[in-house]
Amino acid sequence: MEAVRFPKLTTPRLVLRAPSERDIPAWFARATDVESASLAGDPVPDDISAGKQWFVRSRQRLADGNAIQWSIDQPGVSDAIGTITLSFGATDTKAAALGIVLARAHWGHGLGSEAAREVLRYAFETLALEQVTAEAVARNLASLRMLAKLGFKRIESFIDESDGERCERLALCGDIGKSFLASNAMSDC
């Protein structure tokens, strides 16, 4: 089987690269931040061994073609500041779901938007996806604002059965996404 070539992406302030074992401590620090985990809808791990499982799962999902997960690096910061993921469904080969988690110290600086913009550009231009969706808990106003600024439109509200929390599902369509990313002009899906 041919090795999967990982798509390294760069922006003016960030490098999006393949996760490595050196990311496990930073991942664990983010994952055990209770508020961050709650906003991301993730369980808080009991110990750092969950980080090894995260790393192995990330590599396996890439190898299986189910997801691409990038570690987000910022020059001058020794640890990865977060992760951003495109997850692919089993039935729709032209769609993916976007997920992003940043360490709390990096919230509110536009870094999530910058990383997401580059991943969306890759999704629409290189992968030729037709739609990217994203979900956020309704109380995660910062993420919902970021997604709206990127051109995502709300498609539905739902209750997460795992925790009973109200969530929003949003979508960005391919042609509109490409136009929006190129011009930052708003348009409907």
C-alpha positions in Angstrom: 0.0 0.0 0.0 1.3 3.4 -0.9 2.0 5.8 2.0 -0.5 8.7 2.3 1.2 12.1 1.6 0.2 14.5 4.3 -0.9 18.0 3.1 1.2 20.5 5.0 -0.5 24.0 4.9 0.9 27.4 5.8 -0.6 30.8 6.5 1.1 34.1 7.4 1.0 33.2 11.1 0.6 29.4 11.2 1.9 26.0 10.0 -0.7 23.2 9.8 1.2 19.9 9.8 0.8 16.2 10.6 0.4 15.5 14.3 3.4 13.9 15.9 4.0 12.2 19.3 5.6 15.4 20.5 2.0 16.9 20.4 0.6 14.6 23.0 1.4 16.8 26.1 -0.1 19.9 24.4 -3.1 17.9 23.3 -3.6 16.6 26.9 -3.4 20.1 28.3 -6.1 21.3 25.9 -8.2 18.1 26.4 -8.2 18.5 30.2 -9.3 22.2 30.1 -12.8 21.5 31.2 -14.4 24.6 29.6 -12.6 23.9 26.3 -13.6 20.2 26.3 -17.2 21.2 27.1 -17.3 23.7 24.2 -15.8 21.1 21.9 -18.2 18.4 23.1 -15.3 16.2 24.1 -14.9 14.1 27.2 -12.1 15.1 29.5 -9.5 12.3 29.5 -8.4 10.6 32.8 -4.7 10.5 32.0 -2.1 11.3 29.3 -2.3 7.7 27.9 -5.5 9.1 26.1 -3.1 11.3 24.2 -1.3 8.3 22.7 -4.7 6.9 21.6 -5.6 10.3 20.1 -2.3 10.2 18.1 -2.8 6.6 16.9 -6.5 7.3 16.0 -5.5 10.5 14.0 -2.9 8.5 12.0 -5.3 5.7 11.4 -8.1 8.0 10.2 -5.7 9.5 7.7 -4.5 6.1 6.5 -8.2 5.0 6.1 -9.2 8.1 4.2 -11.7 9.1 7.0 -10.1 12.4 8.1 -7.2 14.7 7.9 -6.2 16.2 11.2 -3.6 18.9 11.4 -1.6 20.1 14.4 -1.5 23.9 14.4 1.9 25.5 15.1 2.6 29.2 15.6 6.2 30.4 15.2 7.7 31.2 18.6 5.4 28.9 20.5 7.0 25.6 21.4 3.9 23.4 21.5 1.1 22.9 19.0 -1.6 25.5 19.8 -4.5 23.3 18.6 -5.8 20.9 16.0 -8.1 21.3 13.0 -9.7 18.4 11.2 -11.6 17.6 8.0 -13.7 14.4 8.6 -15.1 12.6 5.6 -18.4 10.7 5.6 -18.8 7.2 4.4 -21.5 8.0 1.9 -20.9 11.5 0.5 -17.4 11.7 -1.0 -17.8 15.4 -1.9 -18.5 16.6 1.7 -16.6 16.9 4.9 -17.0 18.2 8.5 -14.7 20.8 9.9 -13.6 20.7 13.6 -11.2 23.0 15.4 -9.8 23.1 18.9 -7.4 25.8 20.1 -5.7 26.1 23.5 -7.4 28.8 25.6 -4.3 31.1 25.5 -4.9 31.5 21.7 -8.6 32.2 21.7 -9.7 35.6 20.4 -6.7 36.3 18.2 -8.1 35.2 14.8 -5.9 32.1 14.7 -8.8 29.7 14.4 -10.3 31.7 11.5 -6.9 31.8 9.8 -6.4 28.0 10.1 -10.0 27.3 9.1 -9.7 29.6 6.0 -6.6 27.7 4.8 -8.2 24.3 5.4 -11.4 25.4 3.6 -9.3 26.6 0.7 -7.6 23.2 0.6 -11.0 21.4 0.9 -12.6 23.3 -2.0 -9.7 24.0 -4.3 -7.6 20.8 -3.9 -10.1 18.2 -2.8 -12.9 19.7 -4.9 -15.4 19.2 -2.1 -18.9 20.5 -2.7 -19.8 21.2 1.0 -18.2 21.5 4.4 -20.3 21.4 7.5 -19.4 22.4 11.1 -21.2 21.9 14.4 -20.9 24.0 17.6 -22.8 24.0 20.9 -25.2 26.9 20.9 -23.5 28.6 23.8 -20.1 28.6 21.9 -20.8 32.1 20.5 -17.2 32.7 19.5 -17.1 29.6 17.3 -20.5 30.4 15.8 -19.3 34.0 15.0 -16.1 32.6 13.5 -18.0 30.2 11.2 -20.4 33.0 10.1 -17.5 35.2 9.2 -16.1 32.4 7.1 -19.4 32.2 5.2 -21.1 29.3 6.9 -24.9 29.4 7.1 -27.0 27.7 9.8 -28.9 24.7 8.5 -30.3 23.3 11.7 -30.4 23.2 15.4 -30.4 19.8 17.2 -30.0 18.4 20.7 -26.8 16.3 21.2 -28.0 13.0 22.6 -24.8 12.4 24.5 -25.1 15.4 26.8 -28.5 17.0 26.0 -26.9 20.2 24.8 -28.4 22.3 22.0 -26.1 22.5 19.0 -26.0 24.3 15.7 -25.1 22.7 12.4 -23.8 25.0 9.7 -22.7 24.5 6.1 -20.5 26.2 3.5 -21.1 25.1 -0.1 -18.3 24.7 -2.6 -18.8 27.4 -5.2 -19.9 29.9 -2.6 -17.1 28.8 -0.3 -14.5 29.4 -3.0 -16.0 32.8 -3.9 -16.2 33.8 -0.3 -12.7 32.8 0.6 -11.4 34.6 -2.5 -13.4 37.8 -1.8 -14.7 37.6 1.7 -18.1 38.6 0.3 -21.2 37.1 2.0 -23.6 35.0 -0.1 -26.3 32.3 0.5 -25.7 28.5 0.1 
